[in-house]
Amino acid sequence: MQSLSIPNPASDPTRSVLKSREIPVRHDLQMMIAEYLAESSLDFAEKSSPLFRTTLKRTGILTANGVTAGDIARMMKRKLRLAGLPNIYSPHSFRVTTITDLLSQGVPLEDVQNSAGHADPRTTRLYDRRKRKVTRNIVERISV
């Protein structure tokens, strides 16, 4: 199984130390990253250097600086605008969609919670955007 080590903010928000955790990834991700590294001439870069880097304006020339969350948000807003879609989505929307999709497929909450890196299942439930249907069976159970 392929896995990816990702930084995970420390439990204490006042600390700048990042913990990392290893998560399983799709089987084809290793191939995609290898192609990206070869195409961007980063296949022999230092292991400690950023995987995804910023570019000089829109030249496509990579800098040594890593892409930030703000950079990703700006890229996404630009793509939404170009596609004529509403500006209501953010990169975090992908997290919400993924968690909702996994739960909709019947993946156990505990597995989704672990995959999302949540310590508490209540946090994972906050991301669940499935419509809750009020059925007659539920209504009939109300005591009057």
N, C-alpha and C positions, 0 to 999 in steps of 0.2 A: 504494500500500500504506500502511496506517495504521501508525504506530509510537508507542511510548511511551518517554519517557526516564525511567529509574528509577535511584535511587541504588544504588551498588554499593560495599560496603565496600572501602576501600583495601587493597592487598596487605599493607601493614604494619599489623598489628592494634594497635600502640601509637599510631598516628596517628588523630586524630579526623576527618581530612579524608575526605570521601566523593567518590568518582569517580562519574560517571554513565555509563550506556550506553544506547543506543537499541535497542529490540527490536521486531520486528514483532508486531502484535496482531491478533486477530480483527477482521474488517471491521465487525462490529456494535458494537464497544466504543466507538467515538467517539459513536455515537448514545446508548448507555447512559449514558456520562459526561455528555453534554449534558443528558439528562433529569434526571440526579442533580443537576447544577449548578443547573438551573432550579428544580427542586423544593425544593432546600435554600437557594435564594437566594444561591448562590455564583457565579453566572455572571459577575458583574462584580468578583469578589474579586481581590486582587493576585495576580499570577502566582507570586510567591514564597511565598504562604500555603499551608498544608497543604490537600491535595485532600480527604482524609478526616479528619473532625474528631470529637472526643469530644462527648458530650452531658452536660448537667447531670442527673446521676442518670439516671432513665429518663423524663425529661420530653420528650425528643425535641428540646429546644432545643440548638442547636449552640454550642460554645465556640470560641475561637480556637486551641485546642490540637489538634495532630495526633494521630491514633490511633497508638498504639505497638504493637510486637509483642506485648507483654504484654496490652494491651487486646484484641487480636484473639484471642489464646489463651483469654482469659476468656470472650469471646463464644462461641467455638467450644465450649468445655467446657459452657457453659450450654445451648447448642442440642443438644449430644449428650445431656445429662441430660434435657432436655425430650422428646427423641425416644426415650428409653429405650435409647440405644445405649451401649456400653461406653466408659469414659473413657480409652481407650488411644490415641486419635488426637490429633494436634496440627495446627496450620496447616502444619507441615512435611510432614505426611502427603500434602497436595495436591501438593507438589513431587515426592515419591517416586512417587505415582500417575501424575502427568503424564509423568515420565521413563520409567517402566515401560510406560505406554500407548503412547508414541511408539515405543519400541524394539519393542514387540509388533506395531506396525503396519508394521515394516520400515524405519522412518526410520533412515538411517545414523547410527552412533554419533557421528561428527564433527559432524553437524548438531544432534543432541540436546545434545551437549557445548557447542556454541556457544550454543544457545538457553538453556541453564541457566547460562551464564556461568562454566563450569568451565575452568580453565587446562589441566587434565590429564584425559585420558579415563578414567584409573583412578578418579577421583572420580565421574565419571558412572556408571561400572559399579557402584559401591557402592550406587547408588540403584535398580538394576535388581532387581525383585522377582519376575521370571518364574521359574517352577519349572523347574529344570534336570532333565530326564529322563535317567536312565541307561538307555540302550538296550542290547539284546543286541549290536548292532554295536560299541558302545563297549567292552563287557565282553570281547568276542572279541579285541580288539586288545591286551589285557593280556599282557605276556610272562611266561611261567612256565618 
